[in-house]
Amino acid sequence: MSKFIKLDPQQVKDFVRAASKCDFDVDISYNHLTVDAKSLLGVFGMNFRFPLKVSYRGYNQEFENYLAEHASA
């Protein structure tokens, strides 16, 4: 499953916290760069000016709620 979200640098800590609660792999990517969404330093390396693609295989209601709040149109 994949969704696009919009983050700013101040939201990275909350995003990583939400991803870390998942018992499945979560990746975040932009263009050709893909990093582990549970890595604070990795996520900080992303370009926040554009929507980011979050890819995962699994279900966590809290994580789904977080993604819905930050969904990119």
PDB file of N, CA, C and O in Angstrom, chain B, residues numbered from 101:
ATOM      1  N   MET B 101       0.852  -1.164   0.000  1.00  0.00           N
ATOM      2  CA  MET B 101       0.000   0.000   0.000  1.00  0.00           C
ATOM      3  C   MET B 101       0.907   1.239   0.000  1.00  0.00           C
ATOM      4  O   MET B 101       1.987   1.216   0.590  1.00  0.00           O
ATOM      5  N   SER B 102       0.480   2.292  -0.644  1.00  0.00           N
ATOM      6  CA  SER B 102       1.269   3.526  -0.624  1.00  0.00           C
ATOM      7  C   SER B 102       0.335   4.733  -0.612  1.00  0.00           C
ATOM      8  O   SER B 102      -0.751   4.722  -1.192  1.00  0.00           O
ATOM      9  N   LYS B 103       0.800   5.760   0.065  1.00  0.00           N
ATOM     10  CA  LYS B 103       0.049   7.015   0.165  1.00  0.00           C
ATOM     11  C   LYS B 103       1.033   8.165   0.095  1.00  0.00           C
ATOM     12  O   LYS B 103       2.209   8.013   0.425  1.00  0.00           O
ATOM     13  N   PHE B 104       0.543   9.318  -0.338  1.00  0.00           N
ATOM     14  CA  PHE B 104       1.373  10.514  -0.397  1.00  0.00           C
ATOM     15  C   PHE B 104       0.990  11.442   0.743  1.00  0.00           C
ATOM     16  O   PHE B 104      -0.187  11.686   1.007  1.00  0.00           O
ATOM     17  N   ILE B 105       2.026  11.955   1.416  1.00  0.00           N
ATOM     18  CA  ILE B 105       1.800  12.882   2.525  1.00  0.00           C
ATOM     19  C   ILE B 105       2.675  14.108   2.343  1.00  0.00           C
ATOM     20  O   ILE B 105       3.631  14.100   1.568  1.00  0.00           O
ATOM     21  N   LYS B 106       2.340  15.135   3.052  1.00  0.00           N
ATOM     22  CA  LYS B 106       3.133  16.376   3.074  1.00  0.00           C
ATOM     23  C   LYS B 106       3.578  16.589   4.514  1.00  0.00           C
ATOM     24  O   LYS B 106       2.750  16.647   5.422  1.00  0.00           O
ATOM     25  N   LEU B 107       4.878  16.706   4.719  1.00  0.00           N
ATOM     26  CA  LEU B 107       5.449  16.941   6.049  1.00  0.00           C
ATOM     27  C   LEU B 107       6.309  18.186   6.026  1.00  0.00           C
ATOM     28  O   LEU B 107       6.796  18.603   4.975  1.00  0.00           O
ATOM     29  N   ASP B 108       6.489  18.768   7.182  1.00  0.00           N
ATOM     30  CA  ASP B 108       7.514  19.798   7.335  1.00  0.00           C
ATOM     31  C   ASP B 108       8.487  19.279   8.395  1.00  0.00           C
ATOM     32  O   ASP B 108       8.155  18.345   9.124  1.00  0.00           O
ATOM     33  N   PRO B 109       9.661  19.858   8.491  1.00  0.00           N
ATOM     34  CA  PRO B 109      10.674  19.334   9.417  1.00  0.00           C
ATOM     35  C   PRO B 109      10.210  19.225  10.873  1.00  0.00           C
ATOM     36  O   PRO B 109      10.701  18.368  11.608  1.00  0.00           O
ATOM     37  N   GLN B 110       9.283  20.069  11.295  1.00  0.00           N
ATOM     38  CA  GLN B 110       8.804  20.018  12.674  1.00  0.00           C
ATOM     39  C   GLN B 110       7.925  18.787  12.926  1.00  0.00           C
ATOM     40  O   GLN B 110       7.704  18.419  14.080  1.00  0.00           O
ATOM     41  N   GLN B 111       7.431  18.160  11.883  1.00  0.00           N
ATOM     42  CA  GLN B 111       6.547  17.004  12.024  1.00  0.00           C
ATOM     43  C   GLN B 111       7.276  15.666  11.916  1.00  0.00           C
ATOM     44  O   GLN B 111       6.662  14.614  12.095  1.00  0.00           O
ATOM     45  N   VAL B 112       8.557  15.693  11.630  1.00  0.00           N
ATOM     46  CA  VAL B 112       9.308  14.457  11.408  1.00  0.00           C
ATOM     47  C   VAL B 112       9.302  13.554  12.642  1.00  0.00           C
ATOM     48  O   VAL B 112       9.097  12.347  12.519  1.00  0.00           O
ATOM     49  N   LYS B 113       9.519  14.112  13.801  1.00  0.00           N
ATOM     50  CA  LYS B 113       9.574  13.298  15.025  1.00  0.00           C
ATOM     51  C   LYS B 113       8.254  12.553  15.235  1.00  0.00           C
ATOM     52  O   LYS B 113       8.264  11.368  15.570  1.00  0.00           O
ATOM     53  N   ASP B 114       7.123  13.230  15.043  1.00  0.00           N
ATOM     54  CA  ASP B 114       5.818  12.580  15.202  1.00  0.00           C
ATOM     55  C   ASP B 114       5.591  11.512  14.140  1.00  0.00           C
ATOM     56  O   ASP B 114       5.029  10.456  14.431  1.00  0.00           O
ATOM     57  N   PHE B 115       6.028  11.780  12.902  1.00  0.00           N
ATOM     58  CA  PHE B 115       5.881  10.794  11.839  1.00  0.00           C
ATOM     59  C   PHE B 115       6.685   9.535  12.149  1.00  0.00           C
ATOM     60  O   PHE B 115       6.167   8.425  12.032  1.00  0.00           O
ATOM     61  N   VAL B 116       7.933   9.699  12.539  1.00  0.00           N
ATOM     62  CA  VAL B 116       8.788   8.546  12.860  1.00  0.00           C
ATOM     63  C   VAL B 116       8.210   7.776  14.045  1.00  0.00           C
ATOM     64  O   VAL B 116       8.244   6.545  14.055  1.00  0.00           O
ATOM     65  N   ARG B 117       7.688   8.475  15.029  1.00  0.00           N
ATOM     66  CA  ARG B 117       7.063   7.817  16.179  1.00  0.00           C
ATOM     67  C   ARG B 117       5.869   6.979  15.728  1.00  0.00           C
ATOM     68  O   ARG B 117       5.711   5.840  16.169  1.00  0.00           O
ATOM     69  N   ALA B 118       5.033   7.529  14.858  1.00  0.00           N
ATOM     70  CA  ALA B 118       3.864   6.794  14.355  1.00  0.00           C
ATOM     71  C   ALA B 118       4.297   5.575  13.536  1.00  0.00           C
ATOM     72  O   ALA B 118       3.718   4.498  13.679  1.00  0.00           O
ATOM     73  N   ALA B 119       5.300   5.734  12.688  1.00  0.00           N
ATOM     74  CA  ALA B 119       5.792   4.614  11.870  1.00  0.00           C
ATOM     75  C   ALA B 119       6.431   3.536  12.745  1.00  0.00           C
ATOM     76  O   ALA B 119       6.302   2.346  12.456  1.00  0.00           O
ATOM     77  N   SER B 120       7.108   3.940  13.797  1.00  0.00           N
ATOM     78  CA  SER B 120       7.796   2.984  14.672  1.00  0.00           C
ATOM     79  C   SER B 120       6.833   2.100  15.447  1.00  0.00           C
ATOM     80  O   SER B 120       7.220   1.025  15.905  1.00  0.00           O
ATOM     81  N   LYS B 121       5.609   2.522  15.600  1.00  0.00           N
ATOM     82  CA  LYS B 121       4.608   1.710  16.302  1.00  0.00           C
ATOM     83  C   LYS B 121       4.067   0.584  15.428  1.00  0.00           C
ATOM     84  O   LYS B 121       3.357  -0.296  15.915  1.00  0.00           O
ATOM     85  N   CYS B 122       4.398   0.610  14.148  1.00  0.00           N
ATOM     86  CA  CYS B 122       3.928  -0.425  13.225  1.00  0.00           C
ATOM     87  C   CYS B 122       4.829  -1.650  13.321  1.00  0.00           C
ATOM     88  O   CYS B 122       6.047  -1.521  13.443  1.00  0.00           O
ATOM     89  N   ASP B 123       4.230  -2.840  13.266  1.00  0.00           N
ATOM     90  CA  ASP B 123       5.025  -4.068  13.324  1.00  0.00           C
ATOM     91  C   ASP B 123       5.346  -4.594  11.922  1.00  0.00           C
ATOM     92  O   ASP B 123       5.535  -5.796  11.730  1.00  0.00           O
ATOM     93  N   PHE B 124       5.406  -3.693  10.956  1.00  0.00           N
ATOM     94  CA  PHE B 124       5.755  -4.014   9.576  1.00  0.00           C
ATOM     95  C   PHE B 124       6.668  -2.915   9.048  1.00  0.00           C
ATOM     96  O   PHE B 124       6.768  -1.841   9.641  1.00  0.00           O
ATOM     97  N   ASP B 125       7.332  -3.192   7.930  1.00  0.00           N
ATOM     98  CA  ASP B 125       8.243  -2.220   7.334  1.00  0.00           C
ATOM     99  C   ASP B 125       7.475  -1.041   6.753  1.00  0.00           C
ATOM    100  O   ASP B 125       6.418  -1.206   6.144  1.00  0.00           O
ATOM    101  N   VAL B 126       8.027   0.150   6.956  1.00  0.00           N
ATOM    102  CA  VAL B 126       7.454   1.375   6.397  1.00  0.00           C
ATOM    103  C   VAL B 126       8.607   2.144   5.750  1.00  0.00           C
ATOM    104  O   VAL B 126       9.620   2.415   6.395  1.00  0.00           O
ATOM    105  N   ASP B 127       8.447   2.490   4.486  1.00  0.00           N
ATOM    106  CA  ASP B 127       9.450   3.269   3.764  1.00  0.00           C
ATOM    107  C   ASP B 127       8.846   4.596   3.344  1.00  0.00           C
ATOM    108  O   ASP B 127       7.635   4.717   3.159  1.00  0.00           O
ATOM    109  N   ILE B 128       9.712   5.586   3.199  1.00  0.00           N
ATOM    110  CA  ILE B 128       9.282   6.892   2.705  1.00  0.00           C
ATOM    111  C   ILE B 128      10.236   7.277   1.580  1.00  0.00           C
ATOM    112  O   ILE B 128      11.446   7.072   1.682  1.00  0.00           O
ATOM    113  N   SER B 129       9.683   7.835   0.512  1.00  0.00           N
ATOM    114  CA  SER B 129      10.538   8.117  -0.641  1.00  0.00           C
ATOM    115  C   SER B 129      10.118   9.390  -1.362  1.00  0.00           C
ATOM    116  O   SER B 129       8.987   9.866  -1.263  1.00  0.00           O
ATOM    117  N   TYR B 130      11.096   9.909  -2.091  1.00  0.00           N
ATOM    118  CA  TYR B 130      10.877  11.026  -3.005  1.00  0.00           C
ATOM    119  C   TYR B 130      11.850  10.828  -4.159  1.00  0.00           C
ATOM    120  O   TYR B 130      13.051  10.677  -3.937  1.00  0.00           O
ATOM    121  N   ASN B 131      11.341  10.826  -5.391  1.00  0.00           N
ATOM    122  CA  ASN B 131      12.144  10.530  -6.584  1.00  0.00           C
ATOM    123  C   ASN B 131      12.845   9.190  -6.412  1.00  0.00           C
ATOM    124  O   ASN B 131      12.173   8.175  -6.235  1.00  0.00           O
ATOM    125  N   HIS B 132      14.151   9.154  -6.457  1.00  0.00           N
ATOM    126  CA  HIS B 132      14.899   7.901  -6.386  1.00  0.00           C
ATOM    127  C   HIS B 132      15.397   7.569  -4.973  1.00  0.00           C
ATOM    128  O   HIS B 132      15.990   6.510  -4.770  1.00  0.00           O
ATOM    129  N   LEU B 133      15.171   8.443  -4.007  1.00  0.00           N
ATOM    130  CA  LEU B 133      15.644   8.232  -2.636  1.00  0.00           C
ATOM    131  C   LEU B 133      14.559   7.574  -1.787  1.00  0.00           C
ATOM    132  O   LEU B 133      13.462   8.113  -1.644  1.00  0.00           O
ATOM    133  N   THR B 134      14.867   6.416  -1.232  1.00  0.00           N
ATOM    134  CA  THR B 134      13.950   5.701  -0.339  1.00  0.00           C
ATOM    135  C   THR B 134      14.680   5.406   0.956  1.00  0.00           C
ATOM    136  O   THR B 134      15.810   4.918   0.942  1.00  0.00           O
ATOM    137  N   VAL B 135      14.034   5.703   2.077  1.00  0.00           N
ATOM    138  CA  VAL B 135      14.627   5.457   3.391  1.00  0.00           C
ATOM    139  C   VAL B 135      13.610   4.760   4.296  1.00  0.00           C
ATOM    140  O   VAL B 135      12.406   4.770   4.039  1.00  0.00           O
ATOM    141  N   ASP B 136      14.125   4.168   5.343  1.00  0.00           N
ATOM    142  CA  ASP B 136      13.288   3.546   6.365  1.00  0.00           C
ATOM    143  C   ASP B 136      12.556   4.654   7.110  1.00  0.00           C
ATOM    144  O   ASP B 136      13.192   5.552   7.662  1.00  0.00           O
ATOM    145  N   ALA B 137      11.243   4.603   7.133  1.00  0.00           N
ATOM    146  CA  ALA B 137      10.448   5.650   7.775  1.00  0.00           C
ATOM    147  C   ALA B 137      10.588   5.636   9.298  1.00  0.00           C
ATOM    148  O   ALA B 137      10.127   6.560   9.969  1.00  0.00           O
ATOM    149  N   LYS B 138      11.213   4.609   9.841  1.00  0.00           N
ATOM    150  CA  LYS B 138      11.418   4.528  11.289  1.00  0.00           C
ATOM    151  C   LYS B 138      12.756   5.131  11.695  1.00  0.00           C
ATOM    152  O   LYS B 138      13.125   5.099  12.869  1.00  0.00           O
ATOM    153  N   SER B 139      13.485   5.682  10.724  1.00  0.00           N
ATOM    154  CA  SER B 139      14.797   6.286  10.953  1.00  0.00           C
ATOM    155  C   SER B 139      14.669   7.814  10.984  1.00  0.00           C
ATOM    156  O   SER B 139      14.375   8.442   9.966  1.00  0.00           O
ATOM    157  N   LEU B 140      14.889   8.390  12.141  1.00  0.00           N
ATOM    158  CA  LEU B 140      14.774   9.843  12.285  1.00  0.00           C
ATOM    159  C   LEU B 140      15.735  10.562  11.347  1.00  0.00           C
ATOM    160  O   LEU B 140      15.331  11.495  10.653  1.00  0.00           O
ATOM    161  N   LEU B 141      16.987  10.149  11.311  1.00  0.00           N
ATOM    162  CA  LEU B 141      17.965  10.804  10.434  1.00  0.00           C
ATOM    163  C   LEU B 141      17.635  10.588   8.961  1.00  0.00           C
ATOM    164  O   LEU B 141      17.816  11.491   8.143  1.00  0.00           O
ATOM    165  N   GLY B 142      17.154   9.400   8.624  1.00  0.00           N
ATOM    166  CA  GLY B 142      16.790   9.130   7.239  1.00  0.00           C
ATOM    167  C   GLY B 142      15.665  10.024   6.761  1.00  0.00           C
ATOM    168  O   GLY B 142      15.728  10.576   5.663  1.00  0.00           O
ATOM    169  N   VAL B 143      14.634  10.170   7.582  1.00  0.00           N
ATOM    170  CA  VAL B 143      13.484  11.001   7.194  1.00  0.00           C
ATOM    171  C   VAL B 143      13.889  12.470   7.120  1.00  0.00           C
ATOM    172  O   VAL B 143      13.408  13.198   6.252  1.00  0.00           O
ATOM    173  N   PHE B 144      14.768  12.912   8.017  1.00  0.00           N
ATOM    174  CA  PHE B 144      15.232  14.305   7.955  1.00  0.00           C
ATOM    175  C   PHE B 144      15.978  14.600   6.662  1.00  0.00           C
ATOM    176  O   PHE B 144      16.101  15.764   6.278  1.00  0.00           O
ATOM    177  N   GLY B 145      16.478  13.576   5.983  1.00  0.00           N
ATOM    178  CA  GLY B 145      17.200  13.757   4.731  1.00  0.00           C
ATOM    179  C   GLY B 145      16.292  13.940   3.524  1.00  0.00           C
ATOM    180  O   GLY B 145      16.776  14.155   2.413  1.00  0.00           O
ATOM    181  N   MET B 146      14.989  13.859   3.728  1.00  0.00           N
ATOM    182  CA  MET B 146      14.051  13.976   2.615  1.00  0.00           C
ATOM    183  C   MET B 146      13.832  15.443   2.233  1.00  0.00           C
ATOM    184  O   MET B 146      14.142  16.350   3.006  1.00  0.00           O
ATOM    185  N   ASN B 147      13.299  15.657   1.042  1.00  0.00           N
ATOM    186  CA  ASN B 147      12.980  16.991   0.549  1.00  0.00           C
ATOM    187  C   ASN B 147      11.530  17.290   0.933  1.00  0.00           C
ATOM    188  O   ASN B 147      10.611  16.691   0.375  1.00  0.00           O
ATOM    189  N   PHE B 148      11.318  18.197   1.865  1.00  0.00           N
ATOM    190  CA  PHE B 148       9.981  18.477   2.395  1.00  0.00           C
ATOM    191  C   PHE B 148       9.167  19.443   1.542  1.00  0.00           C
ATOM    192  O   PHE B 148       8.025  19.748   1.886  1.00  0.00           O
ATOM    193  N   ARG B 149       9.724  19.926   0.445  1.00  0.00           N
ATOM    194  CA  ARG B 149       8.984  20.848  -0.416  1.00  0.00           C
ATOM    195  C   ARG B 149       7.967  20.139  -1.296  1.00  0.00           C
ATOM    196  O   ARG B 149       7.089  20.772  -1.882  1.00  0.00           O
ATOM    197  N   PHE B 150       8.091  18.825  -1.382  1.00  0.00           N
ATOM    198  CA  PHE B 150       7.224  18.042  -2.258  1.00  0.00           C
ATOM    199  C   PHE B 150       6.535  16.929  -1.469  1.00  0.00           C
ATOM    200  O   PHE B 150       7.007  16.547  -0.398  1.00  0.00           O
ATOM    201  N   PRO B 151       5.425  16.408  -1.990  1.00  0.00           N
ATOM    202  CA  PRO B 151       4.779  15.269  -1.323  1.00  0.00           C
ATOM    203  C   PRO B 151       5.727  14.067  -1.268  1.00  0.00           C
ATOM    204  O   PRO B 151       6.507  13.828  -2.190  1.00  0.00           O
ATOM    205  N   LEU B 152       5.641  13.335  -0.190  1.00  0.00           N
ATOM    206  CA  LEU B 152       6.477  12.165   0.016  1.00  0.00           C
ATOM    207  C   LEU B 152       5.609  10.912  -0.077  1.00  0.00           C
ATOM    208  O   LEU B 152       4.469  10.897   0.386  1.00  0.00           O
ATOM    209  N   LYS B 153       6.161   9.874  -0.675  1.00  0.00           N
ATOM    210  CA  LYS B 153       5.426   8.620  -0.833  1.00  0.00           C
ATOM    211  C   LYS B 153       5.756   7.687   0.332  1.00  0.00           C
ATOM    212  O   LYS B 153       6.922   7.373   0.569  1.00  0.00           O
ATOM    213  N   VAL B 154       4.733   7.248   1.054  1.00  0.00           N
ATOM    214  CA  VAL B 154       4.891   6.310   2.159  1.00  0.00           C
ATOM    215  C   VAL B 154       4.401   4.953   1.665  1.00  0.00           C
ATOM    216  O   VAL B 154       3.252   4.814   1.245  1.00  0.00           O
ATOM    217  N   SER B 155       5.285   3.952   1.721  1.00  0.00           N
ATOM    218  CA  SER B 155       4.950   2.598   1.264  1.00  0.00           C
ATOM    219  C   SER B 155       5.035   1.637   2.434  1.00  0.00           C
ATOM    220  O   SER B 155       5.969   1.699   3.234  1.00  0.00           O
ATOM    221  N   TYR B 156       4.053   0.746   2.529  1.00  0.00           N
ATOM    222  CA  TYR B 156       4.030  -0.208   3.643  1.00  0.00           C
ATOM    223  C   TYR B 156       3.132  -1.382   3.315  1.00  0.00           C
ATOM    224  O   TYR B 156       2.274  -1.302   2.436  1.00  0.00           O
ATOM    225  N   ARG B 157       3.342  -2.474   4.037  1.00  0.00           N
ATOM    226  CA  ARG B 157       2.520  -3.677   3.884  1.00  0.00           C
ATOM    227  C   ARG B 157       2.082  -4.095   5.272  1.00  0.00           C
ATOM    228  O   ARG B 157       2.830  -4.746   6.002  1.00  0.00           O
ATOM    229  N   GLY B 158       0.895  -3.727   5.625  1.00  0.00           N
ATOM    230  CA  GLY B 158       0.367  -4.035   6.941  1.00  0.00           C
ATOM    231  C   GLY B 158      -0.702  -3.017   7.291  1.00  0.00           C
ATOM    232  O   GLY B 158      -1.009  -2.120   6.506  1.00  0.00           O
ATOM    233  N   TYR B 159      -1.266  -3.170   8.485  1.00  0.00           N
ATOM    234  CA  TYR B 159      -2.316  -2.255   8.895  1.00  0.00           C
ATOM    235  C   TYR B 159      -2.149  -1.888  10.357  1.00  0.00           C
ATOM    236  O   TYR B 159      -1.982  -2.757  11.213  1.00  0.00           O
ATOM    237  N   ASN B 160      -2.197  -0.589  10.637  1.00  0.00           N
ATOM    238  CA  ASN B 160      -2.163  -0.049  11.994  1.00  0.00           C
ATOM    239  C   ASN B 160      -3.083   1.173  11.971  1.00  0.00           C
ATOM    240  O   ASN B 160      -2.803   2.151  11.278  1.00  0.00           O
ATOM    241  N   GLN B 161      -4.172   1.114  12.723  1.00  0.00           N
ATOM    242  CA  GLN B 161      -5.178   2.183  12.672  1.00  0.00           C
ATOM    243  C   GLN B 161      -4.599   3.544  13.040  1.00  0.00           C
ATOM    244  O   GLN B 161      -4.924   4.548  12.405  1.00  0.00           O
ATOM    245  N   GLU B 162      -3.748   3.587  14.052  1.00  0.00           N
ATOM    246  CA  GLU B 162      -3.149   4.861  14.463  1.00  0.00           C
ATOM    247  C   GLU B 162      -2.292   5.446  13.341  1.00  0.00           C
ATOM    248  O   GLU B 162      -2.316   6.654  13.103  1.00  0.00           O
ATOM    249  N   PHE B 163      -1.543   4.598  12.660  1.00  0.00           N
ATOM    250  CA  PHE B 163      -0.710   5.047  11.543  1.00  0.00           C
ATOM    251  C   PHE B 163      -1.588   5.522  10.385  1.00  0.00           C
ATOM    252  O   PHE B 163      -1.293   6.540   9.759  1.00  0.00           O
ATOM    253  N   GLU B 164      -2.656   4.792  10.103  1.00  0.00           N
ATOM    254  CA  GLU B 164      -3.590   5.208   9.046  1.00  0.00           C
ATOM    255  C   GLU B 164      -4.180   6.581   9.363  1.00  0.00           C
ATOM    256  O   GLU B 164      -4.318   7.419   8.472  1.00  0.00           O
ATOM    257  N   ASN B 165      -4.526   6.810  10.620  1.00  0.00           N
ATOM    258  CA  ASN B 165      -5.063   8.114  11.024  1.00  0.00           C
ATOM    259  C   ASN B 165      -4.031   9.214  10.819  1.00  0.00           C
ATOM    260  O   ASN B 165      -4.362  10.300  10.345  1.00  0.00           O
ATOM    261  N   TYR B 166      -2.780   8.933  11.176  1.00  0.00           N
ATOM    262  CA  TYR B 166      -1.709   9.922  10.996  1.00  0.00           C
ATOM    263  C   TYR B 166      -1.558  10.262   9.510  1.00  0.00           C
ATOM    264  O   TYR B 166      -1.471  11.433   9.143  1.00  0.00           O
ATOM    265  N   LEU B 167      -1.527   9.232   8.660  1.00  0.00           N
ATOM    266  CA  LEU B 167      -1.393   9.470   7.223  1.00  0.00           C
ATOM    267  C   LEU B 167      -2.570  10.270   6.680  1.00  0.00           C
ATOM    268  O   LEU B 167      -2.385  11.149   5.838  1.00  0.00           O
ATOM    269  N   ALA B 168      -3.765   9.980   7.149  1.00  0.00           N
ATOM    270  CA  ALA B 168      -4.948  10.712   6.683  1.00  0.00           C
ATOM    271  C   ALA B 168      -4.861  12.194   7.058  1.00  0.00           C
ATOM    272  O   ALA B 168      -5.275  13.056   6.283  1.00  0.00           O
ATOM    273  N   GLU B 169      -4.327  12.485   8.239  1.00  0.00           N
ATOM    274  CA  GLU B 169      -4.192  13.882   8.685  1.00  0.00           C
ATOM    275  C   GLU B 169      -3.193  14.657   7.840  1.00  0.00           C
ATOM    276  O   GLU B 169      -3.315  15.874   7.700  1.00  0.00           O
ATOM    277  N   HIS B 170      -2.199  13.964   7.272  1.00  0.00           N
ATOM    278  CA  HIS B 170      -1.139  14.617   6.511  1.00  0.00           C
ATOM    279  C   HIS B 170      -1.188  14.289   5.022  1.00  0.00           C
ATOM    280  O   HIS B 170      -0.205  14.489   4.309  1.00  0.00           O
ATOM    281  N   ALA B 171      -2.321  13.791   4.554  1.00  0.00           N
ATOM    282  CA  ALA B 171      -2.465  13.410   3.158  1.00  0.00           C
ATOM    283  C   ALA B 171      -2.217  14.590   2.232  1.00  0.00           C
ATOM    284  O   ALA B 171      -2.616  15.722   2.507  1.00  0.00           O
ATOM    285  N   SER B 172      -1.555  14.292   1.136  1.00  0.00           N
ATOM    286  CA  SER B 172      -1.297  15.313   0.121  1.00  0.00           C
ATOM    287  C   SER B 172      -2.378  15.218  -0.945  1.00  0.00           C
ATOM    288  O   SER B 172      -2.722  14.125  -1.396  1.00  0.00           O
ATOM    289  N   ALA B 173      -2.905  16.356  -1.341  1.00  0.00           N
ATOM    290  CA  ALA B 173      -3.994  16.355  -2.335  1.00  0.00           C
ATOM    291  C   ALA B 173      -3.490  16.027  -3.710  1.00  0.00           C
ATOM    292  O   ALA B 173      -4.271  15.984  -4.660  1.00  0.00           O
TER     293      ALA B 173
END
